[in-house]
């Protein structure tokens, strides 16, 4: 989780999402990773809309 949070804070949303998804591959019920992915995905979509 910490690695993903560091990536997220640096604005590396894709990398953070991949890191958290790797957690889910080992522990599908990891609720913090699921929430982090959801948050980063929403932020990524918002940034894409702003760029368009």
Phi and psi restraints in degrees (range 20) as a CNS / XPLOR table:
assign (resid 1 and name C) (resid 2 and name N)
       (resid 2 and name CA) (resid 2 and name C) 1.0 -60.8 20.0 2
assign (resid 2 and name N) (resid 2 and name CA)
       (resid 2 and name C) (resid 3 and name N) 1.0 -42.1 20.0 2
assign (resid 2 and name C) (resid 3 and name N)
       (resid 3 and name CA) (resid 3 and name C) 1.0 -61.0 20.0 2
assign (resid 3 and name N) (resid 3 and name CA)
       (resid 3 and name C) (resid 4 and name N) 1.0 -45.4 20.0 2
assign (resid 3 and name C) (resid 4 and name N)
       (resid 4 and name CA) (resid 4 and name C) 1.0 -61.7 20.0 2
assign (resid 4 and name N) (resid 4 and name CA)
       (resid 4 and name C) (resid 5 and name N) 1.0 -39.2 20.0 2
assign (resid 4 and name C) (resid 5 and name N)
       (resid 5 and name CA) (resid 5 and name C) 1.0 -65.4 20.0 2
assign (resid 5 and name N) (resid 5 and name CA)
       (resid 5 and name C) (resid 6 and name N) 1.0 -39.9 20.0 2
assign (resid 5 and name C) (resid 6 and name N)
       (resid 6 and name CA) (resid 6 and name C) 1.0 -63.6 20.0 2
assign (resid 6 and name N) (resid 6 and name CA)
       (resid 6 and name C) (resid 7 and name N) 1.0 -43.0 20.0 2
assign (resid 6 and name C) (resid 7 and name N)
       (resid 7 and name CA) (resid 7 and name C) 1.0 -63.3 20.0 2
assign (resid 7 and name N) (resid 7 and name CA)
       (resid 7 and name C) (resid 8 and name N) 1.0 -42.8 20.0 2
assign (resid 7 and name C) (resid 8 and name N)
       (resid 8 and name CA) (resid 8 and name C) 1.0 -59.9 20.0 2
assign (resid 8 and name N) (resid 8 and name CA)
       (resid 8 and name C) (resid 9 and name N) 1.0 -45.9 20.0 2
assign (resid 8 and name C) (resid 9 and name N)
       (resid 9 and name CA) (resid 9 and name C) 1.0 -64.9 20.0 2
assign (resid 9 and name N) (resid 9 and name CA)
       (resid 9 and name C) (resid 10 and name N) 1.0 -28.3 20.0 2
assign (resid 9 and name C) (resid 10 and name N)
       (resid 10 and name CA) (resid 10 and name C) 1.0 -82.2 20.0 2
assign (resid 10 and name N) (resid 10 and name CA)
       (resid 10 and name C) (resid 11 and name N) 1.0 -2.4 20.0 2
assign (resid 10 and name C) (resid 11 and name N)
       (resid 11 and name CA) (resid 11 and name C) 1.0 85.7 20.0 2
assign (resid 11 and name N) (resid 11 and name CA)
       (resid 11 and name C) (resid 12 and name N) 1.0 10.6 20.0 2
assign (resid 11 and name C) (resid 12 and name N)
       (resid 12 and name CA) (resid 12 and name C) 1.0 -90.5 20.0 2
assign (resid 12 and name N) (resid 12 and name CA)
       (resid 12 and name C) (resid 13 and name N) 1.0 71.9 20.0 2
assign (resid 12 and name C) (resid 13 and name N)
       (resid 13 and name CA) (resid 13 and name C) 1.0 -65.9 20.0 2
assign (resid 13 and name N) (resid 13 and name CA)
       (resid 13 and name C) (resid 14 and name N) 1.0 -43.2 20.0 2
assign (resid 13 and name C) (resid 14 and name N)
       (resid 14 and name CA) (resid 14 and name C) 1.0 -61.6 20.0 2
assign (resid 14 and name N) (resid 14 and name CA)
       (resid 14 and name C) (resid 15 and name N) 1.0 -43.6 20.0 2
assign (resid 14 and name C) (resid 15 and name N)
       (resid 15 and name CA) (resid 15 and name C) 1.0 -65.0 20.0 2
assign (resid 15 and name N) (resid 15 and name CA)
       (resid 15 and name C) (resid 16 and name N) 1.0 -41.7 20.0 2
assign (resid 15 and name C) (resid 16 and name N)
       (resid 16 and name CA) (resid 16 and name C) 1.0 -62.5 20.0 2
assign (resid 16 and name N) (resid 16 and name CA)
       (resid 16 and name C) (resid 17 and name N) 1.0 -43.7 20.0 2
assign (resid 16 and name C) (resid 17 and name N)
       (resid 17 and name CA) (resid 17 and name C) 1.0 -61.0 20.0 2
assign (resid 17 and name N) (resid 17 and name CA)
       (resid 17 and name C) (resid 18 and name N) 1.0 -44.1 20.0 2
assign (resid 17 and name C) (resid 18 and name N)
       (resid 18 and name CA) (resid 18 and name C) 1.0 -61.1 20.0 2
assign (resid 18 and name N) (resid 18 and name CA)
       (resid 18 and name C) (resid 19 and name N) 1.0 -40.6 20.0 2
assign (resid 18 and name C) (resid 19 and name N)
       (resid 19 and name CA) (resid 19 and name C) 1.0 -62.0 20.0 2
assign (resid 19 and name N) (resid 19 and name CA)
       (resid 19 and name C) (resid 20 and name N) 1.0 -46.4 20.0 2
assign (resid 19 and name C) (resid 20 and name N)
       (resid 20 and name CA) (resid 20 and name C) 1.0 -68.7 20.0 2
assign (resid 20 and name N) (resid 20 and name CA)
       (resid 20 and name C) (resid 21 and name N) 1.0 -34.4 20.0 2
assign (resid 20 and name C) (resid 21 and name N)
       (resid 21 and name CA) (resid 21 and name C) 1.0 -65.2 20.0 2
assign (resid 21 and name N) (resid 21 and name CA)
       (resid 21 and name C) (resid 22 and name N) 1.0 -31.9 20.0 2
assign (resid 21 and name C) (resid 22 and name N)
       (resid 22 and name CA) (resid 22 and name C) 1.0 -66.2 20.0 2
assign (resid 22 and name N) (resid 22 and name CA)
       (resid 22 and name C) (resid 23 and name N) 1.0 -32.7 20.0 2
assign (resid 22 and name C) (resid 23 and name N)
       (resid 23 and name CA) (resid 23 and name C) 1.0 -63.2 20.0 2
assign (resid 23 and name N) (resid 23 and name CA)
       (resid 23 and name C) (resid 24 and name N) 1.0 -42.9 20.0 2
assign (resid 23 and name C) (resid 24 and name N)
       (resid 24 and name CA) (resid 24 and name C) 1.0 -65.0 20.0 2
assign (resid 24 and name N) (resid 24 and name CA)
       (resid 24 and name C) (resid 25 and name N) 1.0 -27.0 20.0 2
assign (resid 24 and name C) (resid 25 and name N)
       (resid 25 and name CA) (resid 25 and name C) 1.0 -67.7 20.0 2
assign (resid 25 and name N) (resid 25 and name CA)
       (resid 25 and name C) (resid 26 and name N) 1.0 -25.5 20.0 2
assign (resid 25 and name C) (resid 26 and name N)
       (resid 26 and name CA) (resid 26 and name C) 1.0 -95.2 20.0 2
assign (resid 26 and name N) (resid 26 and name CA)
       (resid 26 and name C) (resid 27 and name N) 1.0 -31.0 20.0 2
assign (resid 26 and name C) (resid 27 and name N)
       (resid 27 and name CA) (resid 27 and name C) 1.0 -142.2 20.0 2
assign (resid 27 and name N) (resid 27 and name CA)
       (resid 27 and name C) (resid 28 and name N) 1.0 89.1 20.0 2
assign (resid 27 and name C) (resid 28 and name N)
       (resid 28 and name CA) (resid 28 and name C) 1.0 -61.9 20.0 2
assign (resid 28 and name N) (resid 28 and name CA)
       (resid 28 and name C) (resid 29 and name N) 1.0 -20.3 20.0 2
assign (resid 28 and name C) (resid 29 and name N)
       (resid 29 and name CA) (resid 29 and name C) 1.0 -94.9 20.0 2
assign (resid 29 and name N) (resid 29 and name CA)
       (resid 29 and name C) (resid 30 and name N) 1.0 11.2 20.0 2
assign (resid 29 and name C) (resid 30 and name N)
       (resid 30 and name CA) (resid 30 and name C) 1.0 -70.8 20.0 2
assign (resid 30 and name N) (resid 30 and name CA)
       (resid 30 and name C) (resid 31 and name N) 1.0 98.6 20.0 2
assign (resid 30 and name C) (resid 31 and name N)
       (resid 31 and name CA) (resid 31 and name C) 1.0 -68.3 20.0 2
assign (resid 31 and name N) (resid 31 and name CA)
       (resid 31 and name C) (resid 32 and name N) 1.0 -33.8 20.0 2
assign (resid 31 and name C) (resid 32 and name N)
       (resid 32 and name CA) (resid 32 and name C) 1.0 -65.1 20.0 2
assign (resid 32 and name N) (resid 32 and name CA)
       (resid 32 and name C) (resid 33 and name N) 1.0 -41.3 20.0 2
assign (resid 32 and name C) (resid 33 and name N)
       (resid 33 and name CA) (resid 33 and name C) 1.0 -65.1 20.0 2
assign (resid 33 and name N) (resid 33 and name CA)
       (resid 33 and name C) (resid 34 and name N) 1.0 -41.9 20.0 2
assign (resid 33 and name C) (resid 34 and name N)
       (resid 34 and name CA) (resid 34 and name C) 1.0 -60.8 20.0 2
assign (resid 34 and name N) (resid 34 and name CA)
       (resid 34 and name C) (resid 35 and name N) 1.0 -44.7 20.0 2
assign (resid 34 and name C) (resid 35 and name N)
       (resid 35 and name CA) (resid 35 and name C) 1.0 -65.6 20.0 2
assign (resid 35 and name N) (resid 35 and name CA)
       (resid 35 and name C) (resid 36 and name N) 1.0 -39.9 20.0 2
assign (resid 35 and name C) (resid 36 and name N)
       (resid 36 and name CA) (resid 36 and name C) 1.0 -64.1 20.0 2
assign (resid 36 and name N) (resid 36 and name CA)
       (resid 36 and name C) (resid 37 and name N) 1.0 -41.9 20.0 2
assign (resid 36 and name C) (resid 37 and name N)
       (resid 37 and name CA) (resid 37 and name C) 1.0 -62.0 20.0 2
assign (resid 37 and name N) (resid 37 and name CA)
       (resid 37 and name C) (resid 38 and name N) 1.0 -44.1 20.0 2
assign (resid 37 and name C) (resid 38 and name N)
       (resid 38 and name CA) (resid 38 and name C) 1.0 -60.9 20.0 2
assign (resid 38 and name N) (resid 38 and name CA)
       (resid 38 and name C) (resid 39 and name N) 1.0 -46.3 20.0 2
assign (resid 38 and name C) (resid 39 and name N)
       (resid 39 and name CA) (resid 39 and name C) 1.0 -63.2 20.0 2
assign (resid 39 and name N) (resid 39 and name CA)
       (resid 39 and name C) (resid 40 and name N) 1.0 -47.3 20.0 2
assign (resid 39 and name C) (resid 40 and name N)
       (resid 40 and name CA) (resid 40 and name C) 1.0 -65.1 20.0 2
assign (resid 40 and name N) (resid 40 and name CA)
       (resid 40 and name C) (resid 41 and name N) 1.0 -37.2 20.0 2
assign (resid 40 and name C) (resid 41 and name N)
       (resid 41 and name CA) (resid 41 and name C) 1.0 -65.7 20.0 2
assign (resid 41 and name N) (resid 41 and name CA)
       (resid 41 and name C) (resid 42 and name N) 1.0 -42.9 20.0 2
assign (resid 41 and name C) (resid 42 and name N)
       (resid 42 and name CA) (resid 42 and name C) 1.0 -62.5 20.0 2
assign (resid 42 and name N) (resid 42 and name CA)
       (resid 42 and name C) (resid 43 and name N) 1.0 -44.4 20.0 2
assign (resid 42 and name C) (resid 43 and name N)
       (resid 43 and name CA) (resid 43 and name C) 1.0 -63.6 20.0 2
assign (resid 43 and name N) (resid 43 and name CA)
       (resid 43 and name C) (resid 44 and name N) 1.0 -41.6 20.0 2
assign (resid 43 and name C) (resid 44 and name N)
       (resid 44 and name CA) (resid 44 and name C) 1.0 -60.5 20.0 2
assign (resid 44 and name N) (resid 44 and name CA)
       (resid 44 and name C) (resid 45 and name N) 1.0 -43.7 20.0 2
assign (resid 44 and name C) (resid 45 and name N)
       (resid 45 and name CA) (resid 45 and name C) 1.0 -64.9 20.0 2
assign (resid 45 and name N) (resid 45 and name CA)
       (resid 45 and name C) (resid 46 and name N) 1.0 -38.9 20.0 2
assign (resid 45 and name C) (resid 46 and name N)
       (resid 46 and name CA) (resid 46 and name C) 1.0 -63.7 20.0 2
assign (resid 46 and name N) (resid 46 and name CA)
       (resid 46 and name C) (resid 47 and name N) 1.0 -41.8 20.0 2
assign (resid 46 and name C) (resid 47 and name N)
       (resid 47 and name CA) (resid 47 and name C) 1.0 -65.3 20.0 2
assign (resid 47 and name N) (resid 47 and name CA)
       (resid 47 and name C) (resid 48 and name N) 1.0 -37.8 20.0 2
assign (resid 47 and name C) (resid 48 and name N)
       (resid 48 and name CA) (resid 48 and name C) 1.0 -65.2 20.0 2
assign (resid 48 and name N) (resid 48 and name CA)
       (resid 48 and name C) (resid 49 and name N) 1.0 -38.7 20.0 2
assign (resid 48 and name C) (resid 49 and name N)
       (resid 49 and name CA) (resid 49 and name C) 1.0 -65.5 20.0 2
assign (resid 49 and name N) (resid 49 and name CA)
       (resid 49 and name C) (resid 50 and name N) 1.0 -41.1 20.0 2
assign (resid 49 and name C) (resid 50 and name N)
       (resid 50 and name CA) (resid 50 and name C) 1.0 -64.9 20.0 2
assign (resid 50 and name N) (resid 50 and name CA)
       (resid 50 and name C) (resid 51 and name N) 1.0 -33.2 20.0 2
assign (resid 50 and name C) (resid 51 and name N)
       (resid 51 and name CA) (resid 51 and name C) 1.0 -75.2 20.0 2
assign (resid 51 and name N) (resid 51 and name CA)
       (resid 51 and name C) (resid 52 and name N) 1.0 -25.6 20.0 2
